[in-house]
């Protein structure tokens, strides 16, 4: 999931470089959502792993 967030971030940078503001904003928004979903799932995974070991 983090990979897709980085891909959309790169797409947003390239689109902004070429002047496609709407596409850049959309790709940046998708990248932000995917990044936060990744962070939430990673934290949940670490907590569940700590509970199982402890």
MOHUCOR-V652348 format. One record per residue. N is the residue number from 1. PHI is phi in whole degrees, 0 to 359 (999 if undefined). OMEGA is omega in whole degrees, -180 to 180 (* if undefined). BURIAL is + if it has 9 or more other C-alpha atoms within 8 Angstrom, else -. Layout:
n=N phi=PHI omega=OMEGA burial=BURIAL
n=N phi=PHI omega=OMEGA burial=BURIAL
This chain:
n=1 phi=999 omega=178 burial=-
n=2 phi=296 omega=178 burial=-
n=3 phi=299 omega=180 burial=-
n=4 phi=294 omega=177 burial=+
n=5 phi=297 omega=179 burial=+
n=6 phi=293 omega=179 burial=+
n=7 phi=298 omega=179 burial=+
n=8 phi=294 omega=177 burial=+
n=9 phi=295 omega=178 burial=+
n=10 phi=295 omega=177 burial=-
n=11 phi=299 omega=179 burial=+
n=12 phi=297 omega=179 burial=+
n=13 phi=295 omega=180 burial=+
n=14 phi=294 omega=179 burial=+
n=15 phi=296 omega=178 burial=+
n=16 phi=293 omega=179 burial=+
n=17 phi=297 omega=-179 burial=-
n=18 phi=270 omega=174 burial=-
n=19 phi=91 omega=177 burial=-
n=20 phi=268 omega=-174 burial=+
n=21 phi=296 omega=-178 burial=-
n=22 phi=294 omega=179 burial=-
n=23 phi=294 omega=180 burial=+
n=24 phi=296 omega=180 burial=+
n=25 phi=294 omega=179 burial=+
n=26 phi=295 omega=180 burial=+
n=27 phi=294 omega=178 burial=+
n=28 phi=294 omega=178 burial=+
n=29 phi=295 omega=178 burial=-
n=30 phi=296 omega=179 burial=+
n=31 phi=299 omega=180 burial=+
n=32 phi=295 omega=179 burial=+
n=33 phi=297 omega=-180 burial=-
n=34 phi=297 omega=179 burial=+
n=35 phi=296 omega=-179 burial=+
n=36 phi=291 omega=175 burial=-
n=37 phi=296 omega=177 burial=-
n=38 phi=300 omega=-179 burial=+
n=39 phi=298 omega=-180 burial=-
n=40 phi=297 omega=180 burial=-
n=41 phi=293 omega=178 burial=-
n=42 phi=294 omega=179 burial=-
n=43 phi=296 omega=178 burial=-
n=44 phi=297 omega=179 burial=-
n=45 phi=295 omega=180 burial=-
n=46 phi=295 omega=180 burial=-
n=47 phi=294 omega=179 burial=-
n=48 phi=295 omega=176 burial=-
n=49 phi=295 omega=179 burial=-
n=50 phi=292 omega=179 burial=-
n=51 phi=291 omega=-179 burial=-
n=52 phi=292 omega=-179 burial=-
n=53 phi=282 omega=-175 burial=-
n=54 phi=270 omega=* burial=-
